[in-house]
Amino acid sequence: MSGRRRWTRRTAGVALVAVLGCAVTGFGALAGVNEARAAAGDRLPDLSTKRPSDIRIETTASGTRRLRFTSTIVNIGDGPFETRGSRASTTSTMTISQRIYNTAGGFRTIPTRAVARYAGDGHNHWHVQNVARYDLFPLTPGTASLGRDAKVGFCFFDTNAYNLGLPGAPSSRQYFQSGCGTGSTLTMTNGISVGWLDLYPWNIAFQWINITGLPAGEYFLKYTVDPNHEFLEKVEGNNCTWARIRIPATGTSVTVRDSGWGCTLPGWPAGATPLPRGVVVIPPRP
């Protein structure tokens, strides 16, 4: 299956999830696992996601059942989400840094703990690891994930316009799939512009969760962007959304019972999926 994702002018109305926003009490509260801090004048990105769509079941010739879905990452911040990868010619991974632009027209580069790996599996380019995560949970509060996505790496770029009315949103794409490199690439640039999105269609390679043997019933499908908080953002805590779905015993149709915003699933105690320190919950939606 081809790894090329086609760009269209339409604003994609399909995706896995939408957003519960969280406000940060101060720039100093934006620390992730890298302990990075925002500086005065930074134009920070803000990663979020769109609503569920195209959720379905695929059964392979060998009998494996896969829950497939379309997912979308959007940037609703003040500046682009841009990463730079680099490696020596003898290494199989790239180190990843984040470039932060500022209001004076300059930028600074901060290191991250993220890495990129080459995927020669039909995608045939470099993927930044763990930019997003999909999990399937039972309805019972506090229970462990029943399965997660097969896709753990992402080559992100501007695939579709999302909201060009946002301040700083460019009228045309600034980041392209070519930035994901090839097998011989030593450096790469990935990014999502302000007001743009990166869409992963349901039928792209590894866009699934293996549900073979899973009983029929209702489950939560949860989507989290930057689950390890490895990148600096304007807002932390608005990176999760979910869909309550019914999976049948046979067939391909999945029923979406409900969907919503937030890192805590409905009926779960707030402490089950704690927000980063220093944030408070507010309800804006993209």
Secondary structure as UniProt FT lines:
FT   STRAND          22..24
FT   HELIX           27..29
FT   TURN            33..34
FT   TURN            40..41
FT   STRAND          42..43
FT   STRAND          47..49
FT   STRAND          56..59
FT   TURN            61..62
FT   STRAND          65..68
FT   STRAND          71..75
FT   STRAND          81..86
FT   TURN            89..90
FT   STRAND          93..102
FT   TURN            103..104
FT   STRAND          107..119
FT   TURN            120..123
FT   STRAND          125..129
FT   STRAND          132..138
FT   TURN            141..142
FT   STRAND          147..149
FT   STRAND          153..154
FT   STRAND          160..161
FT   TURN            164..165
FT   TURN            167..168
FT   HELIX           177..180
FT   TURN            183..184
FT   STRAND          187..192
FT   TURN            194..195
FT   STRAND          196..200
FT   TURN            202..203
FT   TURN            205..206
FT   STRAND          208..210
FT   TURN            212..213
FT   STRAND          217..225
FT   TURN            227..228
FT   STRAND          240..247
FT   STRAND          255..261
FT   TURN            266..267
FT   HELIX           270..272
FT   TURN            277..278
FT   STRAND          279..281
//
